Amino acid sequence: MTSVVSSPPRTIRIGSRKSQLALVQTYWVQAQLQKSFPDITFEVHTMSTQGDKILDVALAKIGDKGLFTKELEVGMLNHEIDFAVHSLKDLPTNLPEGLTLAAITERENPADALVVHEKHKDKQIDTLPEGAVIGTSSLRRLAQLRHHFPHFTFKDVRGNLITRLAKLDAGEYDALILAAAGLERLEMSDRIHQIIPKEISLHAVGQGALGIECRADDSELLTLLKAIEHPATRDRCLAERSFLRSLEGGCQVPIGVNTEISGENLTLTGIVASIDGQKLVKDSVTGIANNAEALGTELAELLRQQGAQEILSEIFAVIQRGS
């Protein structure tokens, strides 16, 4: 009689940035997977990325190619970790050879949120006083807000969420514009003073969703990770990422989106704006959600015909000069 020797259960190593928000997101993914696969051990391993280390320079001036993801990707390719959890908005649309976007989780509120200093608790975004100092590290938010509110003063703000809120409360800013999803995940929804209407600020590509990246040849893990994917969020985000990729834009360019699904149809709205807010092109396309990536390409071409490429070329030139 031949005895069968069973292989020991696999231990899967999850990579995460060390920030509080990143860890909250990663532990959530770990818990979901542990619930679905109780016989597998999921371990969290943390790393610091370039974006975590350089906190005194505007994001756009550092460059955005893998600013918050590169070290994790190197870890996967070197088999130090098996997969990484990213805020999808930080994950470049073109991934390194050998890696793939394995799953996209259900999206939290993707909108931007206004967080105000105590002295402005009776104000909304459109009633803040002239010259109000608004903190944001996003060119996308900056461009759209300058378009609607040229009378505000905009100031870069870096650091983790807790640090930024401390700077606001200390009076360095009158208000901050932050991702609603991040505040909600850190159980700080009470700091959300107003959800910015999409008519004022379209959100970032992938904002509010988590992207799970792993080695493309790890078929076992790819199958496991599908257990936490949310199909509707996947379709929305694939359309958004295709739009961004087609315009050759990175995470730190003034490109905003909004996606809505109704039945089998997906409507993708996109915007490209100059940093000063003076030039802005915006349009929408609707089609079958299963053709999400084709819709993103279609919208990019539509905006390109309206001058989006010229706007982006000017922005890239300014960033490269370090202005």
N, C-alpha and C positions, 0 to 999 in steps of 0.2 A: 504493500500500500504506500502510495506516494504522498508525503505530507505537503500541504500547501502553506507556504510562508507568506503571510500578508505583509505588504509594505506599511510602514508606520504612517499615520495621518500627516499630511503636509502642513508645514508652518508657513504662512504667507506674511511677508513683511510689507507693511504699508508705509510709504514715505510721506512726510508732511513738513511744511515750514513750521517754525517754532512759535509764531505769533499766536496770541490767544484765540483769535478768530479762526485761524487755520486749524488749530488743534480741536476746537469745538466741532468744526466741520468734519475733520478726519475721524474723531471719536464717534460721531454720528454714523459715518459710513461703516466703521468697524462694528458698531452695535447692530446695524442692519444686516451685515453679512454674517455675523456670529449667530444671529437669530435664524437666518436661513440655512446656515451650515454649521451646526453645533459641534461637529466632529473635527472641524478644522480650527487651528489656532491662528488668529490674526494678531500680529504684533505691530505696534506703531514705532517707527524710527523717525527722528526729527533731524532737519538740516537747516542751515541758514543760507538764504539765497543772496545774490548781489543786491536785489531790491531791499532786503532787510538790513543790509549793512550800510548802504549809502543813504543817509537820511537828511543830508543838508543840501541836496541838489534836486532841482525839479526833475520829475520823472522823464519828461520829454527830452531833457538835455543829456540824460544818461544813455538813452537808447532803449528800445523796448523789446528787442529780440530775446525772449526768454528771461526777462529781468527777474521774475519770481518763480521761474521753472527750471532753468538750466541745470542747476546743481542736482535737483531731483531726477532730471532726465539722465544725467551722467551716472547717477546711482543705479538707475534701472538698467542701463546698457552694460554696466559693470557687474550686474547681478548682486548688488549690495542690498537693493530693495526690489520688490516684485511689481508694485504699482504705486502710483502717487495720486493724491487727492488735491485738486486745484480749484480755486474759484475760477469758473470757466472763462470769465472775462479777462483773466491774466494769461490764459493759455494761447500762445500764438496759433494762427490758423494753419501754418505749415509746420509739421512736426518733424523731428530728426528721423532719419532713416532707421528703421527697426522698431519704432514706437508707433502706437496707434491710440486713438480716442476710443476707449473700450465701452464706456457707458456715460450717460448724462442723467443726473438725478432730477427728481421733481423740483421745479423751480419755486423759490420763494418770491415775494413781491419784487419784480425787477426794477421798480421805479427809483428815482432819486428822491431824497428827503431833505427838507430844510430843518436844521437844528439851530436854534437861536440862543443868544445870550439872554439871561433873565430880564434885562431891561427892555427887551423887545418881545416879551411874551404875548403882547396884545396885537402883534403885527403878523402879516403874511408876506410872502415873497414880493408881492406888488405894492405893499404899503411900507416897506422898510425905507428909512430916510435917505435922501440923496447923500452920496459919499459913503454909505454903509460899507464896511470892510467885510467882504465875503471870502471865506477860505475854501479853496479847492485845489487839488493837485491834478485835476483832469482837464486836458485841453478840450475835450468834448463838452464838458459842462461849461467851461469858461467861454467857449465860442457861442454856445446857444444863449447863455445868460447875458453876455455882452450884446447880443442881437436884440434881446427884449428889454434889457435894463442897462443902457450905456452909462447911466448916472451912478452906478455902483463902483466901488474900488475893489479890485480883485487881488488877492494875496495868496501865494502858494502855501500849502500846509502839508507837512510830511509827518511820519511817525505812525505808530499803531493807533487804533481807534481811541483807546484810553488817553493817550498822549494828546491827540488832536482835541478831544473834548475838554481836557484840562486847560489847553491853550485858549479855547473858546471861553471857558468859565473864568479864566484869569483876565479876560478883557482884551486879548490880542486881536480878537475878531468880533464882529457883530453877529455873524452867522456862519455856519458851515453847510456845505452841500455834501451829503454822504449817501451811500447806498442803503436803502431801507432794509434790504435783506441782511446786511451785516449787523445792523442795530438789533434786528429781530432775533438773529441767531445768538447774539450775546445777551439776550433778554433785557435789552435797553429800549424797547419800543416806546417807553415813556418819554424818551428824548426826541422822538419824532414830532416836530411841531406841525409840519405840513408835508403831505406827499405832493411833490412838484407835478403839476399836470403835464401830460404828454405833449400838449400844445406848446409848452414852454421848453421842456427838455426831454428829448428821446433818450432812452437808456443805452448803456454800453452793450455791445455784442456779448451775449452769454450771461449778462448780469443776473444774479439771483440763483443761478444753477451751479452745480458742482460737476466738474469734468474729471473722469477717472481715466488716467493714462497708464498703459502698460506695454510690455514688449509684444510686438505683433505676432511672434511665433509661439506665444504661450497659450495654446488653444484651450487648455484646461481652465486657466484663469479667465480667459475671455468669456467662456461659457458661464462661469460663476458670477462674473460681474454683471451680466445681463439681468440677474435677479433684482438689481436695484435700479435698473434703467426705467425712465418714465417716457413712454413713446411720444406723447404730445409735446413734452418739453424737448425731446430729442429733435423732432421735426422743426420746431420753432428755432432752436439754436443752430441746427445745421443750415437753415435758410440764412440766418444772421451771419454765421461764420463764412458761408459761401459769398455773401454780399461783400463782407470785409476783405476776404481773400481776393476777390475779383477786382477790387479797387486798389489792391496792393497796399492796403493800409495796415498799420500795426495797432497795438493796444492804446498807444498814446497819440492818436490823431483825432481830430474833431469829426468823428463819424458816429451817428446815433441811430438807433433802430427801435421799432416796436413791432411785435408779431401777435396776431390773434388767430385762433382757430375756431371755425364755425362749421360743424359737421365734418365733411371731408376737405373743406377749403381752408387754406391758410392765406392770410393777408399780411404782407410784409411792407412796412413803411421805413424809409431810410432818409437820412439827412447828411449832407456834407456842408460844413461851414468853415469860413476863414477864421483865424484866431481872433481877429478884431471884431468878428460878428457882422461885418459889413456885407459879406457875400454869403449866400445860403441857398442851396438847392435841396428840394425835398419832393418825394413822390412815393407812390405805392403800387404794388402789383398783387394780384390775387390768382391763386391756382390750386391745384390738388396738393394737399399736404405731403403726399408720398413723393412728390417732385420738389421737395424743399430746396435742395441745392441748386436746381435749375432756376427756381424763382429768385434766389439770391443773385445768380449771374445775370438774370434778366433785369433786375432792378439796378444793378451796378451799371449796366450798359445804358439804361434809361437816364440815370443821373450823369453818366459820362457825356451823353449827348447834350446835357444842360449845363456843362461846364465844371463838373466835379473834379475831373482830372487836373484842370488848370489850378483850381483851388488847392488841391493836394500837393501839386508840384511846388507851388509857392511856399506852402507850409514846410515841406521837406527841405527846401533851400534855406529857410530861416533856422530850422533846427540844426542843420549841418554847420551853419555859421556860428551856432552857439548863442544866438540872440535870445 
